[in-house]
Amino acid sequence: MRFRIAIAGTALASLLTLGCGDSDPNIPVPPLTLTAVSPTSGPTAGGTNLTITGTEFTDVTSVTVGGIELVNWSVSSETQILGDTPASTSSGAKDVVVTSSSHGSDTCSRCFSYVQTEQPPPPALDFAVLGLGNQHTCALTVTGAAYCWGHNLSGELGNRTTRSSTVPVAVSDGLTFASLEVGAFHSCGLTGTGAAYCWGENEGGALGDGTTADQSTPVARSGSSGAACPTM
């Protein structure tokens, strides 16, 4: 009887020691698991939109493909991570690794394969407007399509990536502009209807979208209705 009372007393003391929001250290934390990667292949140039599924995707600190951090990754739920594959210097199957500070890490061995693809030749373009940034350049064609090239750390090229390019790449979303202004690390365009769009570095709210987050694709200037682009 005394033995049973001692056990009960120990259990009660353990419960009293734990706070209302505390977890019992004797209960194991469920491990992070990585179950699938889709699609399973993409070009070595990177930029493949990757969907990673699994469990316990909380407190995620790192997502890598072939040892290189996934670009612009985000945890959309406890079972899904989205992001773009980084560029790779070699083709072949690579490991995908997800790491959490609270649930450990898991590896999907050889789950994504890089495929070597030929770099397409630069498009033949006729530019009517040209603007120079710090380490990037943007231009408008005679039809108003925007193209950028050069440094792309903050999304200066506006093509939904942060990969630099040595050839002109089309600015995303198919917008056409009547005018273009290029700042040190961001650019803005004005459409024929007077709507202002900006992309790139957003320090100090330079893009005028009501945030200070960098944007790798054109975002409409808040309240835009024919106003001029923000001063560079």
Secondary structure, 3 states (H helix, E strand, C coil): CHHHHHHHHHHHHHHHHCCCCCCCCCCCCCCCEEEEEECCEEECCCCCEEEEEEECCCCEEEEEECCEECEEEEEEECCEEEEECCCCCCCEEEEEEEEECCCEEEEEEEEEEEECCCCCCCCCCCEEEEEECCCEEEEEECCCEEEEEECCCCCCCCCCCCCCEEEEEECHHHCECCEEEECCCEEEEECCCCCEEEEECCHHHCCCCCCCCCEEEEEECCCCCCCCCCCC
